[in-house]
Amino acid sequence: MPNVLEAMSLKGKKAMVTGGARGLNYSIAEGLCEAGADVVLIDVSDTVFPSAEKLAELGTQVYGVKGDLTDTEDLDRIYQEALDHLGGRLDILINGAGIQYRCLAKDFPEDAWRKVLDLNLNALFFMAQRAGRTMLEQGYGRLINIASLSSFDGASMIAAYTASKGGVAQLTKVLSTEWAEQGVNVNAIAPGYMVTELTKNIKEVNPKQYESICSRIPKGRWGQPEDLKGIAVYLASDASEYMTGQIIPIDGGYLSK
C-alpha cells in the first residue's frame, strides 16, 4: 500500500451519489470531489443540474442525472446514463437517497409506508445490485450505504424510516459477505442528529427539544453536513481496504452515552 495520504486520494476515481442534489449527500459528494473523484449526482429534482455545476468548480468532472429511483422501469436508464458519464467505470457508490414520514405507528398510512420503504430500502438495493455487477466485473469497488441512528434504535413516530434503515444495516452486511473476496467493500455511514434544511430551525422553534437532544450528545452539538466528508472519503479510498461490513455511526458520541 502507498503512504496513507496517497491511499486516501480519490484522484481518477469514478463515483455516483444518489440523492446528491442537496443536503448530507451533496456534502459527501463535495468531499469526494475535493479528494479528486469524478462524480455523477443522481436525484429526482431538477436542482441536480445546478448542484453538479457548482461542484464542478472544484476542478473534477461532475454530472447530473435526473430520475426517480423507485421507477423500476426507468432505473436501468438512470444507472446506464450515469455510468456512461463516467466512461463505463464505477469505483464508488454513495447510496443515499431517502425520505422521511412522521406518524404514530397505529395511524401510519399504508401509502406512506410503501413510499418510504420503496425509496429507502428497495431502490437502495436495486442501485447496489447494478453497481455491484459493475464493480464485481472490475474486481474493485467501494459501496457506501447511508444508514442512520435508527439502524440501531427504535425512535417513535418514524416506523417506516426505522424499518428501512434497519434493513439498510443488515443489507450492508449481506452484500459485504458476498462481495468482499471479489474486491468490493460494502459499508454504511449512520449519521446522527444533523443540521439540514429540515432541521436547522429546531433550535429556534423548539429550543427544549434541541437542548434535550444536545444533552445526550457528548460533543454537545448537532452534526454539520461536512462532518460526514472524512468518513466518506476514507471508506471510498484504498485506505479502507480491510474495512467491510461495518455500520459506522457519525453521531458525536450519542450511542455511547
N, C-alpha and C positions, 0 to 999 in steps of 0.2 A: 504493500500500500504506500502511496506517496505521503509526504508530510501532511499534517492534519488540515492546514489551510488549503492545500491543493485538493485534498479529499472532499472538503466542504464546497468547493466550487461547482457551480452548475453550468459553467460555460459550455455551450454547444449542446446542452440537453434540451429535449423537447417535452413540453408539458401541456396538459389540459386541466382546466379548473372549472368545475360545474358550479352554477350559482355564483359566478365570478364577477358579475357586473357591479356589485356593491357589497358593503359590509365586511364581515370577517373573511369571506373567501376572496374578496378583492384585495384585502391586506396581505393575505397569504400569497396571492398571485404577484403582488408587488415585491414581496420578499424573494420569490423565485426569479423575477426579472433582475432584481438587484444583485443576485448571485450569478447571473449570466444566462439564464434559461430563455428560450423562445417559448411563448405561451399562447394558447388559444383559450379565450374566455367563452364559456357556454352559458347562456341564460335565456329565459323566456321573455325578458324585457328588451325593448329597443335600446335601452341605455347601455347594452353590452358593447355597442359600436363606439360611442364616445369614451367609454371606460377603456376600451382597448387602445384607442388613440392616445389617451392620457398616459397609459403605462408604456407605450412605445417611446415616449420621450426619455425613458431611462436608458435607451440605447439598444435594446434587443428587439426581435421581431415579435409583435403581438397582434393577434387577430381576434375578431369577434364572430361567433356563430349563434344565431338566434334559433331557438327551438324549444318545444315542450317535451321534456324527458319522459313524461308519463304517456305520451302518444307513441305507443309501441310501433305503429305503422311508420312513424317518422324518425324513430330512433336510429335506424341504420343510416339514414341520410345525414342526421346530425353528427354521428360519430365519423362517418367517412369524410364529410366536409372538413371537420376539424383535423382529421388525420392527413388529408391532402394538404392543408395549410402547413403541416409540419414535415412535409416531404415523405410521408409514409412511415415515419418512425415515431414511437411514443415511449419515452423514458419514465414519465411521471404523470400520474393521475391524482388530482385532488378531488375527491368525490364528496362535494359539499352542499349541493342543492338541497334545500329543505324548507318546510313551512311549519307553522305552529297553529294550534287552535285551543282555546281555553274554555273548559266547561267541566262541571261535575260529572263524574263517570255515569251516574244514574240518568243523566239527561243528555248524554253525548249523542249528537245526531249521527246517524249511520253514514250520510254522505260526507260529513266532515271527517269521520274516522277513516273512511276509504281514501279520501284525498290525501290525508297526512301519511298514511301507510304507503300509498301508491308512489308518492314522490320520495319520502324519506328512506324507505326501505326497498320497495320493488324497483324503482328507477335506479337507485344506487347499485343494486345487484346487477341489473342488466347493463349498466355502464361498466361496472367492474368486469363483467363477463366478456364484453367486447374488448376492453383494454387488456384483460388477461390473455386473450387469444393472441393479440399482437405482441405482448411482452414475452409470452412463453415461446413464440416462434423466434423472437430475437435472442432469447436466453438471458434477458435482463429487464428489470423494471422495478419501479417503486410506486406502489399503490397505497394512497393515504386516504382513508375514510374519515369523515368528520362525525364523531360521536358526540357525547355530552355528559355532563354530570348525571343526567337522567339515565345513562347507561349503568349507573351504579346504585341509584336510589329511586324512591318512588314518590316524587313530589305530587301533591294533589292538583287537580284542575287540568292536568295535561296527560290524560291516559294514553291517547293515541301517540303523542310525541314520545312519551316514556317507552311505550311498547316498541316503537320504531327504533329508538336509539339503543334499547337493549338488544334488538335484533342486529343492529349495525355492529355492536361489540362482538356478538357471537359469530356473525358472518365473517368479520375480520379474522377471527381465529381459524375458521374453517378454510378460508382461502389461503391463509398463511401455511397451514398444514399441507394443503395440496400443492402449493406452488413454490415453496422455499427452496427445495432441492434443484429447481429449474431456473434459479436466478432471479425470481420475482419475490421481493419482500412486500408484505402487506401489514400495515399498522394503522392505528387510528389515533387521532387527536381528540381529546374530550375537553372542550372549553368549559370553564366555569362561568360565573356571572360576569358578563362582558358589557361594556358600553357600546351600544349600537344605536342606529336611528330609532329603533323601537323602545330602547330603554334609557336613552340619555337624559330624559326629563324626569325620571323617577325620583331623583334626589330632591328636585324642587316640588314635584306634585305630591309625592308620598315620602317625606323625609323619614318617618318612623320605619317604614319598610326598608328604605335604603340603609339606615343605621343598624337595623336588626340584622340584615344580611352582612354588612361590614363587620359586625361584632363576631361573626362566625369565621371570617376570613383572616388568618394570621397576618397577611400582608396589609390588611386594613383598608383595602380599596377594591373596587371592581377592576377587572382586566380591561386593557385597551386592545383594539384590533392588532396593533403592532406587536403585542406580547406573543402572538402566535407565529411570527415570522421565523424566529430562531429554530423552534422545534420543527417547523415545516421544512426549512432548508436542510436541517440535519437529516430528517427522515428521507428527504428526496435525494440526498447525496450519497457518495460512496463511503462517507464516514460512518454510515449506519449499516454497513454490510452485514453485521452479525445481529442486528435487531429486527425481529419479525414477530408477528402475532401479538403485539402489545397494544393496549389501550392506555394512552398517556394523558392523565389529567393536567391541564394548564389552568389552575384554579386558585392560585395564591395561597395554597395550603388548606383550602376548605375541607377536603375529605380527610385530612389528617387530624382534624380537631374534634 
